Amino acid sequence: MSFRDRVRSFTDGLTEYYAGPYRATFIKARQQEDDLFMMLVMSEALGVPNPASYYTLELLPIIYEDFHSWHLRMGMEHSPLENIQCC
């Protein structure tokens, strides 16, 4: 095992030691940010006025893939939008 491999292994171990306990917190924070982004992009369709709807309109096709899991996380059993029937 070379010196470079040992240093890389040591660095990986330190990263795991310091970041490991917070991994769940990081995942939850990322999911909350994604949910907020989804809400901002879908706000016009949900009936909330959005001054940036012109710019977020082109993001809708990307978000449709995650829409089902998002509305279930938000506590809605069925899609709140008439034009998106995912379940």
BAMIKOL-281874 format. One record per residue: residue in one letter; x negated, y, z negated of N, C-alpha, C in turn. Coordinates in steps of 0.02 Angstrom, whole numbers, plus 50000, padded with zeros to 5 digits. Example, Ala and Ser with C-alpha at 12.3 -4.5 7.8 and 13.67 -1.06 7.14 Angstrom:
BEGIN
R,rest,n_east,n_north,n_up,ca_east,ca_north,ca_up,c_east,c_north,c_up
R,A,49340,49716,49610,49385,49775,49610,49340,49835,49610;
R,S,49358,49888,49646,49316,49947,49643,49355,50002,49606;
END
This chain:
BEGIN
R,rest,n_east,n_north,n_up,ca_east,ca_north,ca_up,c_east,c_north,c_up
R,M,49958,49942,50000,50000,50000,50000,49955,50062,50000;
R,S,49966,50106,50047,49924,50165,50053,49943,50218,50002;
R,F,49901,50267,49996,49914,50322,49949,49976,50361,49969;
R,R,49985,50371,50034,50044,50407,50059,50109,50370,50041;
R,D,50109,50304,50047,50167,50265,50028,50181,50269,49954;
R,R,50129,50269,49913,50138,50275,49841,50168,50343,49822;
R,V,50142,50395,49853,50169,50462,49839,50242,50467,49861;
R,R,50258,50440,49920,50327,50441,49944,50372,50401,49897;
R,S,50349,50345,49873,50388,50304,49827,50399,50342,49761;
R,F,50346,50374,49737,50352,50413,49675,50400,50471,49684;
R,T,50396,50505,49740,50441,50561,49754,50514,50537,49758;
R,D,50525,50481,49792,50593,50453,49796,50619,50434,49727;
R,G,50577,50407,49685,50597,50391,49617,50615,50452,49576;
R,L,50576,50505,49582,50592,50567,49547,50658,50598,49571;
R,T,50667,50596,49637,50730,50622,49664,50789,50583,49638;
R,E,50784,50518,49636,50838,50477,49609,50849,50490,49535;
R,Y,50796,50499,49498,50800,50511,49426,50837,50577,49411;
R,Y,50820,50630,49449,50850,50694,49435,50918,50704,49468;
R,A,50928,50678,49528,50991,50689,49564,51042,50634,49552;
R,G,51021,50576,49530,51067,50520,49521,51126,50534,49476;
R,P,51115,50562,49416,51172,50575,49372,51223,50626,49399;
R,Y,51202,50667,49445,51246,50720,49471,51276,50703,49539;
R,R,51263,50644,49563,51286,50625,49630,51362,50629,49635;
R,A,51398,50605,49585,51471,50607,49586,51496,50679,49584;
R,T,51462,50722,49547,51481,50792,49545,51470,50825,49612;
R,F,51415,50809,49645,51402,50837,49711,51454,50813,49762;
R,I,51473,50751,49758,51523,50724,49804,51591,50757,49793;
R,K,51610,50767,49730,51674,50800,49714,51673,50873,49737;
R,A,51618,50908,49727,51613,50978,49749,51617,50982,49825;
R,R,51585,50936,49859,51588,50935,49932,51658,50923,49957;
R,Q,51694,50877,49924,51762,50862,49944,51808,50922,49931;
R,Q,51798,50958,49877,51838,51018,49864,51824,51072,49916;
R,E,51762,51080,49936,51746,51128,49988,51778,51108,50055;
R,D,51777,51043,50070,51809,51019,50132,51884,51030,50130;
R,D,51915,51019,50071,51987,51031,50064,52005,51104,50073;
R,L,51964,51148,50046,51976,51220,50054,51968,51240,50127;
R,F,51918,51213,50161,51908,51227,50232,51968,51203,50272;
R,M,51992,51143,50256,52051,51116,50291,52111,51161,50280;
R,M,52120,51185,50219,52177,51229,50204,52171,51295,50243;
R,L,52111,51322,50248,52102,51384,50285,52117,51375,50359;
R,V,52094,51320,50387,52105,51308,50459,52178,51293,50472;
R,M,52211,51256,50428,52280,51236,50439,52330,51286,50411;
R,S,52307,51342,50383,52352,51388,50348,52406,51416,50395;
R,E,52389,51432,50455,52439,51460,50501,52494,51408,50515;
R,A,52475,51346,50523,52525,51294,50535,52567,51280,50473;
R,L,52539,51292,50414,52575,51281,50352,52617,51341,50331;
R,G,52615,51395,50369,52657,51453,50355,52623,51508,50315;
R,V,52559,51503,50305,52521,51555,50269,52488,51599,50321;
R,P,52499,51665,50319,52467,51708,50369,52391,51705,50364;
R,N,52360,51698,50420,52287,51693,50422,52261,51742,50474;
R,P,52225,51794,50452,52200,51842,50501,52147,51813,50548;
R,A,52117,51758,50530,52065,51727,50572,52092,51668,50611;
R,S,52158,51664,50621,52187,51606,50654,52163,51599,50726;
R,Y,52147,51654,50758,52122,51650,50826,52056,51610,50829;
R,Y,52014,51619,50778,51950,51585,50777,51955,51514,50751;
R,T,52003,51501,50707,52010,51434,50678,52051,51388,50723;
R,L,52084,51416,50772,52126,51375,50817,52085,51323,50854;
R,E,52025,51339,50873,51984,51291,50910,51956,51236,50866;
R,L,51962,51243,50800,51939,51191,50754,51992,51138,50740;
R,L,52054,51150,50759,52108,51103,50745,52096,51032,50771;
R,P,52074,51022,50832,52063,50953,50855,52012,50915,50813;
R,I,51964,50949,50785,51914,50917,50743,51944,50895,50677;
R,I,51990,50935,50652,52019,50923,50585,52074,50870,50587;
R,Y,52105,50859,50643,52159,50811,50647,52139,50741,50623;
R,E,52076,50723,50632,52053,50657,50611,52058,50648,50535;
R,D,52045,50701,50498,52044,50697,50424,52109,50721,50393;
R,F,52158,50740,50433,52219,50769,50407,52258,50722,50362;
R,H,52262,50659,50380,52300,50610,50340,52271,50603,50270;
R,S,52207,50593,50264,52177,50586,50198,52183,50651,50158;
R,W,52181,50708,50193,52187,50772,50158,52256,50781,50127;
R,H,52308,50769,50165,52375,50781,50137,52392,50729,50083;
R,L,52363,50671,50085,52372,50623,50030,52336,50647,49967;
R,R,52275,50675,49974,52239,50702,49916,52274,50761,49886;
R,M,52310,50800,49927,52345,50859,49903,52412,50841,49871;
R,G,52429,50777,49872,52490,50754,49838,52552,50753,49883;
R,M,52543,50759,49948,52600,50757,49994,52604,50687,50023;
R,E,52661,50654,50014,52668,50586,50038,52671,50583,50115;
R,H,52701,50633,50146,52707,50635,50218,52677,50700,50244;
R,S,52664,50702,50307,52635,50761,50338,52681,50822,50329;
R,P,52656,50878,50306,52698,50937,50298,52712,50973,50364;
R,L,52680,50953,50416,52688,50986,50481,52731,50944,50527;
R,E,52775,50977,50563,52820,50941,50609,52783,50914,50670;
R,N,52732,50949,50693,52699,50928,50754,52643,50878,50742;
R,I,52627,50863,50679,52576,50813,50663,52610,50758,50623;
R,Q,52623,50703,50653,52654,50646,50620,52602,50591,50614;
R,C,52567,50588,50558,52513,50540,50551,52534,50478,50511;
R,C,52589,50481,50476,52609,50423,50437,52683,50410,50441;
END
